[in-house]
């Protein structure tokens, strides 16, 4: 239960408060996770990030820097945010949630059902962290696995290589439910062959698992058909059963959305595998 509410003016002050109160304190951004009945965190001290100026989107040296307190809806409405990330954010179906939830809080929560984190991984985004020993920048894919201590201040999206393509897909139980599976892919095409594919699947064992074996199989070849990709994913990934679906069926679903996302990306380039 929150008993004390702190309003730091700088990231350094926020870090100092967290260091002082340790597990009894939590950073407060949009509050959609911290205030959720599903949250495992019950802090005595809330450290508000509202006054730290972390709600800006900027383009610096060719990369897009998104402040940690930018809301998900803000990303959809900002022309500087890349279209693939907008598409992934739009899969968060409740506008009420998107208006409150922040990108930094979403990444920090590292939820297995995230629609956004797989796309950040596919776009090779990085997390900017403020830490007592100095700032650090680490890949989102690494952050959501290790969850290193520190305060997320921004998400950095590198300029994509020319011709780089991306797309996303998801599975949900109903139109208003959160996703049970989500995938994001990125790749280049050279002479109709797939190059440097990234396939990130959420809802398996964490928020975004790279399917390295699938990526390796796709590299340097024409994109296979949907059924072939589905079978490939099924041979390399086993998705745990959910309340309403068997493991075999969820694995099949994962293969289908991976295949559809890859074909979506290539189709946008006018490619016909």
C-alpha positions as a Python dict, from the first residue, in 0.01 Angstrom:
ca = {
    (1, 'X'): (0, 0, 0),
    (2, 'X'): (140, 340, -100),
    (3, 'X'): (188, 557, 207),
    (4, 'X'): (442, 808, 77),
    (5, 'X'): (443, 994, -256),
    (6, 'X'): (770, 1148, -379),
    (7, 'X'): (813, 1402, -661),
    (8, 'X'): (1182, 1409, -757),
    (9, 'X'): (1299, 1688, -988),
    (10, 'X'): (1588, 1499, -1148),
    (11, 'X'): (1672, 1143, -1246),
    (12, 'X'): (1954, 1151, -991),
    (13, 'X'): (1708, 1238, -716),
    (14, 'X'): (1476, 957, -828),
    (15, 'X'): (1764, 710, -818),
    (16, 'X'): (1862, 831, -472),
    (17, 'X'): (1510, 772, -341),
    (18, 'X'): (1502, 421, -490),
    (19, 'X'): (1841, 342, -340),
    (20, 'X'): (1720, 468, -1),
    (21, 'X'): (1393, 272, 12),
    (22, 'X'): (1495, -28, -200),
    (23, 'X'): (1213, -282, -244),
    (24, 'X'): (973, -64, -45),
    (25, 'X'): (970, 188, -331),
    (26, 'X'): (863, 176, -694),
    (27, 'X'): (882, 421, -981),
    (28, 'X'): (544, 553, -1092),
    (29, 'X'): (489, 643, -1457),
    (30, 'X'): (143, 585, -1606),
    (31, 'X'): (44, 354, -1322),
    (32, 'X'): (-138, 100, -1540),
    (33, 'X'): (77, -184, -1407),
    (34, 'X'): (160, -60, -1058),
    (35, 'X'): (-208, 4, -984),
    (36, 'X'): (-322, -324, -1140),
    (37, 'X'): (-461, -602, -925),
    (38, 'X'): (-219, -832, -1111),
    (39, 'X'): (88, -640, -996),
    (40, 'X'): (316, -827, -758),
    (41, 'X'): (460, -499, -631),
    (42, 'X'): (299, -336, -326),
    (43, 'X'): (529, -44, -245),
    (44, 'X'): (510, 189, 53),
    (45, 'X'): (682, 465, -145),
    (46, 'X'): (582, 581, -494),
    (47, 'X'): (847, 778, -682),
    (48, 'X'): (668, 986, -945),
    (49, 'X'): (857, 1040, -1270),
    (50, 'X'): (617, 1305, -1395),
    (51, 'X'): (847, 1602, -1340),
    (52, 'X'): (1159, 1463, -1507),
    (53, 'X'): (1089, 1582, -1864),
    (54, 'X'): (1091, 1231, -2008),
    (55, 'X'): (787, 1275, -2233),
    (56, 'X'): (951, 1396, -2556),
    (57, 'X'): (1013, 1234, -2894),
    (58, 'X'): (1329, 1359, -3064),
    (59, 'X'): (1530, 1273, -3373),
    (60, 'X'): (1901, 1280, -3297),
    (61, 'X'): (2181, 1177, -3531),
    (62, 'X'): (1941, 975, -3741),
    (63, 'X'): (1785, 778, -3456),
    (64, 'X'): (1453, 834, -3282),
    (65, 'X'): (1481, 892, -2908),
    (66, 'X'): (1152, 831, -2727),
    (67, 'X'): (1126, 954, -2370),
    (68, 'X'): (1028, 688, -2120),
    (69, 'X'): (715, 880, -2014),
    (70, 'X'): (572, 907, -2365),
    (71, 'X'): (235, 734, -2363),
    (72, 'X'): (158, 459, -2608),
    (73, 'X'): (-115, 670, -2768),
    (74, 'X'): (133, 956, -2809),
    (75, 'X'): (350, 725, -3019),
    (76, 'X'): (64, 646, -3254),
    (77, 'X'): (-1, 1016, -3307),
    (78, 'X'): (362, 1132, -3351),
    (79, 'X'): (478, 1140, -3715),
    (80, 'X'): (841, 1085, -3610),
    (81, 'X'): (770, 739, -3470),
    (82, 'X'): (835, 464, -3728),
    (83, 'X'): (524, 305, -3876),
    (84, 'X'): (610, -53, -3763),
    (85, 'X'): (620, 58, -3399),
    (86, 'X'): (291, 244, -3441),
    (87, 'X'): (136, -77, -3577),
    (88, 'X'): (257, -277, -3278),
    (89, 'X'): (134, -16, -3030),
    (90, 'X'): (-207, -11, -3201),
    (91, 'X'): (-246, -379, -3110),
    (92, 'X'): (-286, -265, -2747),
    (93, 'X'): (-659, -252, -2797),
    (94, 'X'): (-780, -20, -2522),
    (95, 'X'): (-729, 348, -2599),
    (96, 'X'): (-783, 420, -2230),
    (97, 'X'): (-480, 205, -2152),
    (98, 'X'): (-275, 357, -2436),
    (99, 'X'): (-353, 706, -2305),
    (100, 'X'): (-210, 619, -1963),
    (101, 'X'): (55, 352, -2019),
    (102, 'X'): (406, 478, -2091),
    (103, 'X'): (663, 318, -2316),
    (104, 'X'): (924, 310, -2039),
    (105, 'X'): (685, 150, -1793),
    (106, 'X'): (575, -102, -2053),
    (107, 'X'): (934, -210, -2120),
    (108, 'X'): (1025, -210, -1750),
    (109, 'X'): (732, -441, -1675),
    (110, 'X'): (860, -690, -1936),
    (111, 'X'): (520, -857, -1962),
    (112, 'X'): (498, -1183, -2154),
    (113, 'X'): (185, -1065, -2337),
    (114, 'X'): (341, -740, -2461),
    (115, 'X'): (256, -641, -2817),
    (116, 'X'): (521, -369, -2818),
    (117, 'X'): (839, -536, -2691),
    (118, 'X'): (866, -787, -2981),
    (119, 'X'): (863, -498, -3227),
    (120, 'X'): (1127, -309, -3028),
    (121, 'X'): (1342, -621, -3048),
    (122, 'X'): (1277, -657, -3423),
    (123, 'X'): (1377, -292, -3474),
    (124, 'X'): (1694, -345, -3265),
    (125, 'X'): (1590, -75, -3018),
    (126, 'X'): (1795, 7, -2710),
    (127, 'X'): (1711, 114, -2358),
    (128, 'X'): (1870, 425, -2210),
    (129, 'X'): (1923, 370, -1836),
    (130, 'X'): (2012, 615, -1561),
    (131, 'X'): (2215, 437, -1292),
    (132, 'X'): (2407, 549, -983),
    (133, 'X'): (2733, 465, -1156),
    (134, 'X'): (2644, 649, -1476),
    (135, 'X'): (2421, 616, -1780),
    (136, 'X'): (2410, 297, -1984),
    (137, 'X'): (2256, 185, -2313),
    (138, 'X'): (2162, -179, -2369),
    (139, 'X'): (1950, -361, -2628),
    (140, 'X'): (1584, -404, -2538),
    (141, 'X'): (1623, -778, -2604),
    (142, 'X'): (1888, -794, -2333),
    (143, 'X'): (1707, -564, -2091),
    (144, 'X'): (1385, -766, -2075),
    (145, 'X'): (1581, -1082, -1993),
    (146, 'X'): (1827, -942, -1739),
    (147, 'X'): (1613, -660, -1592),
    (148, 'X'): (1922, -468, -1469),
    (149, 'X'): (1870, -205, -1197),
    (150, 'X'): (1831, 156, -1303),
    (151, 'X'): (1573, 401, -1431),
    (152, 'X'): (1467, 381, -1795),
    (153, 'X'): (1492, 732, -1937),
    (154, 'X'): (1440, 668, -2309),
    (155, 'X'): (1410, 411, -2585),
    (156, 'X'): (1640, 455, -2884),
    (157, 'X'): (1537, 339, -3231),
    (158, 'X'): (1828, 328, -3478),
    (159, 'X'): (1781, 442, -3834),
    (160, 'X'): (1685, 127, -4026),
    (161, 'X'): (1904, 19, -4313),
    (162, 'X'): (1768, 110, -4655),
    (163, 'X'): (1508, -143, -4765),
    (164, 'X'): (1460, -291, -4419),
    (165, 'X'): (1104, -421, -4375),
    (166, 'X'): (899, -495, -4062),
    (167, 'X'): (555, -620, -3963),
    (168, 'X'): (366, -761, -3666),
    (169, 'X'): (77, -995, -3586),
    (170, 'X'): (-94, -1117, -3270),
    (171, 'X'): (-348, -1361, -3127),
    (172, 'X'): (-610, -1268, -2869),
    (173, 'X'): (-911, -1447, -2724),
    (174, 'X'): (-1152, -1163, -2805),
    (175, 'X'): (-1149, -823, -2972),
    (176, 'X'): (-1101, -643, -2640),
    (177, 'X'): (-862, -889, -2474),
    (178, 'X'): (-488, -855, -2442),
    (179, 'X'): (-275, -1067, -2672),
    (180, 'X'): (-190, -1424, -2584),
    (181, 'X'): (78, -1437, -2855),
    (182, 'X'): (246, -1159, -3048),
    (183, 'X'): (519, -1154, -3307),
    (184, 'X'): (726, -890, -3481),
    (185, 'X'): (964, -945, -3768),
    (186, 'X'): (1213, -741, -3963),
    (187, 'X'): (1423, -835, -4263),
    (188, 'X'): (1581, -717, -4583),
    (189, 'X'): (1529, -862, -4929),
    (190, 'X'): (1804, -902, -5185),
    (191, 'X'): (1717, -1062, -5518),
    (192, 'X'): (1405, -1210, -5355),
    (193, 'X'): (1615, -1373, -5081),
    (194, 'X'): (1563, -1300, -4711),
    (195, 'X'): (1857, -1128, -4543),
    (196, 'X'): (1929, -1070, -4174),
    (197, 'X'): (1583, -1167, -4047),
    (198, 'X'): (1479, -1099, -3689),
    (199, 'X'): (1179, -1292, -3557),
    (200, 'X'): (1068, -1201, -3203),
    (201, 'X'): (783, -1395, -3044),
    (202, 'X'): (606, -1288, -2726),
    (203, 'X'): (382, -1500, -2504),
    (204, 'X'): (611, -1804, -2497),
    (205, 'X'): (856, -1784, -2206),
    (206, 'X'): (879, -1408, -2180),
    (207, 'X'): (800, -1081, -2354),
    (208, 'X'): (1010, -1141, -2666),
    (209, 'X'): (1200, -1454, -2757),
    (210, 'X'): (1412, -1443, -3070),
    (211, 'X'): (1362, -1750, -3283),
    (212, 'X'): (1723, -1798, -3381),
    (213, 'X'): (1674, -2134, -3549),
    (214, 'X'): (1395, -1992, -3765),
    (215, 'X'): (1606, -1688, -3855),
    (216, 'X'): (1896, -1914, -3955),
    (217, 'X'): (1672, -2130, -4173),
    (218, 'X'): (1528, -1826, -4354),
    (219, 'X'): (1862, -1652, -4417),
    (220, 'X'): (1965, -1629, -4781),
    (221, 'X'): (1662, -1810, -4923),
    (222, 'X'): (1339, -1703, -5091),
    (223, 'X'): (1063, -1665, -4833),
    (224, 'X'): (881, -2000, -4797),
    (225, 'X'): (505, -2035, -4811),
    (226, 'X'): (288, -1987, -4504),
    (227, 'X'): (242, -2360, -4439),
    (228, 'X'): (616, -2425, -4464),
    (229, 'X'): (699, -2145, -4221),
    (230, 'X'): (431, -2265, -3979),
    (231, 'X'): (584, -2613, -3985),
    (232, 'X'): (932, -2470, -3935),
    (233, 'X'): (822, -2278, -3627),
    (234, 'X'): (643, -2586, -3498),
    (235, 'X'): (965, -2787, -3521),
    (236, 'X'): (1171, -2529, -3333),
    (237, 'X'): (930, -2380, -3077),
    (238, 'X'): (700, -2535, -2821),
    (239, 'X'): (451, -2283, -2682),
    (240, 'X'): (315, -2370, -2335),
    (241, 'X'): (-53, -2449, -2303),
    (242, 'X'): (-290, -2172, -2199),
    (243, 'X'): (-615, -2188, -2007),
    (244, 'X'): (-818, -2209, -2327),
    (245, 'X'): (-577, -2384, -2564),
    (246, 'X'): (-347, -2686, -2575),
    (247, 'X'): (28, -2652, -2622),
    (248, 'X'): (-2, -2802, -2970),
    (249, 'X'): (-266, -2554, -3079),
    (250, 'X'): (-78, -2254, -2937),
    (251, 'X'): (236, -2372, -3116),
    (252, 'X'): (34, -2391, -3437),
    (253, 'X'): (-99, -2037, -3374),
    (254, 'X'): (255, -1911, -3319),
    (255, 'X'): (369, -2060, -3648),
    (256, 'X'): (80, -1906, -3836),
    (257, 'X'): (131, -1553, -3706),
    (258, 'X'): (506, -1573, -3769),
    (259, 'X'): (435, -1677, -4127),
    (260, 'X'): (172, -1408, -4179),
    (261, 'X'): (398, -1135, -4037),
    (262, 'X'): (685, -1237, -4265),
    (263, 'X'): (456, -1235, -4569),
    (264, 'X'): (308, -902, -4460),
    (265, 'X'): (655, -748, -4448),
    (266, 'X'): (758, -882, -4787),
    (267, 'X'): (426, -794, -4943),
    (268, 'X'): (471, -430, -4849),
    (269, 'X'): (785, -424, -5059),
    (270, 'X'): (590, -560, -5353),
    (271, 'X'): (771, -891, -5321),
    (272, 'X'): (598, -1210, -5424),
    (273, 'X'): (785, -1504, -5270),
}
